[in-house]
């Protein structure tokens, strides 16, 4: 009787370790995106040979906006080896053990230096140039405000 309960407890411990380990590494575009949006991702790794590229081309921008460090690796097969599949488009680390925390810090620093803090990339999105139609609308509003201010001064 006691042996069976000990085996069940041992099986529960093993299962709990496996579940905990799988929660630290998240892969797949949808899951990684949700993790980034909740700001739970410590590091995001993206493959550079994803076809079509539109699937992941917005992911670095999202990482920059949310302040999550990201790295770009050579191919999908490299990431696939990490998650035991043939290939993988992206993965995220949610948490690491205390012993590996210094390595995660080094990788995050490397990611910040190479990708996140790139001075060539402006963090202001959009050019700020309005279309002709929008410029005309802004001019009309400005003229209307000037008229209203002039009318108030006359009264």
C-alpha positions as CSV (number, residue, x, y, z in Angstrom):
1,X,0.0,0.0,0.0
2,X,2.7,2.4,1.0
3,X,4.8,1.5,-2.0
4,X,1.9,2.4,-4.4
5,X,1.4,5.7,-2.7
6,X,5.2,6.4,-2.9
7,X,5.2,5.5,-6.6
8,X,2.2,7.8,-7.2
9,X,4.0,10.6,-5.4
10,X,7.1,10.0,-7.4
11,X,5.1,10.0,-10.6
12,X,3.4,13.2,-9.6
13,X,6.8,14.8,-8.9
14,X,8.2,13.8,-12.3
15,X,5.0,15.0,-14.0
16,X,5.2,18.3,-12.2
17,X,8.9,18.8,-13.2
18,X,8.0,18.1,-16.8
19,X,5.1,20.5,-16.8
20,X,7.3,23.2,-15.2
21,X,10.0,22.7,-17.7
22,X,7.7,22.9,-20.7
23,X,6.2,26.2,-19.3
24,X,9.5,27.9,-19.4
25,X,10.1,27.5,-23.1
26,X,7.2,28.6,-25.4
27,X,7.2,28.1,-29.1
28,X,4.9,28.9,-32.0
29,X,3.9,32.3,-33.3
30,X,0.6,32.7,-31.5
31,X,1.9,31.6,-28.1
32,X,5.0,33.7,-28.3
33,X,2.9,36.8,-29.4
34,X,0.6,36.3,-26.4
35,X,3.7,36.0,-24.1
36,X,5.2,39.2,-25.5
37,X,2.0,41.1,-25.1
38,X,1.7,40.1,-21.5
39,X,5.3,41.1,-21.0
40,X,6.2,37.7,-19.6
41,X,8.8,36.8,-22.1
42,X,12.4,37.2,-21.0
43,X,14.0,36.6,-24.4
44,X,12.5,35.9,-27.9
45,X,14.4,34.0,-30.6
46,X,13.2,34.4,-34.2
47,X,14.3,32.4,-37.3
48,X,15.3,34.4,-40.3
49,X,14.2,32.0,-43.1
50,X,10.5,31.9,-42.5
51,X,8.4,31.7,-45.7
52,X,6.3,33.9,-46.2
53,X,8.2,36.5,-44.3
54,X,5.0,38.4,-43.5
55,X,4.3,35.9,-40.7
56,X,7.1,37.2,-38.5
57,X,8.2,40.5,-39.9
58,X,6.1,42.4,-37.3
59,X,7.5,40.5,-34.3
60,X,10.7,42.6,-33.8
61,X,8.6,45.7,-33.8
62,X,6.3,44.2,-31.1
63,X,9.4,43.2,-29.1
64,X,10.8,46.7,-29.3
65,X,7.5,48.3,-28.2
66,X,7.1,45.9,-25.3
67,X,10.8,46.1,-24.2
68,X,11.5,42.5,-24.7
69,X,15.0,41.5,-26.0
70,X,15.0,39.4,-29.2
71,X,17.6,37.6,-31.2
72,X,17.5,36.4,-34.8
73,X,19.0,33.1,-35.7
74,X,20.1,31.6,-38.9
75,X,17.4,29.1,-39.7
76,X,14.2,27.3,-38.6
77,X,16.0,24.0,-38.2
78,X,18.2,25.4,-35.4
79,X,15.2,26.4,-33.4
80,X,13.5,23.1,-34.2
81,X,16.3,21.2,-32.5
82,X,15.6,23.1,-29.3
83,X,11.9,22.2,-29.2
84,X,12.4,18.7,-30.7
85,X,10.6,19.4,-34.0
86,X,11.9,19.6,-37.6
87,X,11.6,23.4,-37.6
88,X,10.2,26.3,-35.5
89,X,9.6,29.9,-36.5
90,X,10.1,31.5,-33.1
91,X,10.4,30.7,-29.4
92,X,10.4,32.6,-26.2
93,X,11.9,32.0,-22.8
94,X,9.5,32.7,-20.0
95,X,11.8,31.9,-17.1
96,X,15.1,30.2,-16.4
97,X,16.6,28.5,-13.3
98,X,18.7,30.7,-11.0
99,X,21.9,29.0,-12.1
100,X,21.3,30.0,-15.7
101,X,20.2,33.5,-14.9
102,X,23.6,35.0,-15.7
103,X,23.6,33.4,-19.1
104,X,20.1,34.9,-19.8
105,X,21.4,38.3,-18.7
106,X,24.3,38.0,-21.1
107,X,22.1,37.0,-24.0
108,X,19.7,39.8,-23.2
109,X,22.5,42.3,-23.2
110,X,23.8,40.9,-26.5
111,X,20.3,41.3,-28.0
112,X,19.9,44.8,-26.7
113,X,23.3,45.9,-28.2
114,X,22.6,44.3,-31.6
115,X,18.9,44.7,-32.2
116,X,16.9,46.6,-29.6
117,X,19.1,49.6,-29.1
118,X,20.0,50.1,-32.8
119,X,20.5,53.9,-33.2
120,X,19.7,53.6,-37.0
121,X,16.2,52.5,-36.3
122,X,13.9,55.2,-35.1
123,X,11.6,54.2,-32.3
124,X,9.1,56.7,-33.6
125,X,6.9,54.8,-36.0
126,X,5.4,56.4,-39.0
127,X,6.9,59.3,-41.0
128,X,4.7,62.0,-39.7
129,X,4.0,63.2,-43.3
130,X,0.3,63.7,-43.9
131,X,-1.5,63.1,-47.2
132,X,-2.7,66.1,-49.3
133,X,-6.3,65.4,-48.2
134,X,-5.3,65.4,-44.5
135,X,-3.2,68.6,-45.0
136,X,-6.2,70.3,-46.5
137,X,-8.4,69.3,-43.6
138,X,-5.8,70.6,-41.1
139,X,-5.6,73.9,-43.0
140,X,-9.4,74.2,-43.0
141,X,-9.5,73.6,-39.2
142,X,-6.8,76.1,-38.6
143,X,-8.5,78.8,-40.8
144,X,-11.8,78.1,-38.9
145,X,-10.0,78.5,-35.5
146,X,-8.4,81.7,-36.7
147,X,-11.9,83.1,-37.8
148,X,-13.4,82.1,-34.4
149,X,-10.5,83.8,-32.6
150,X,-10.9,87.0,-34.7
151,X,-14.7,87.1,-34.1
152,X,-14.2,86.7,-30.3
153,X,-11.7,89.7,-30.4
154,X,-14.3,91.9,-32.2
155,X,-16.9,91.2,-29.6
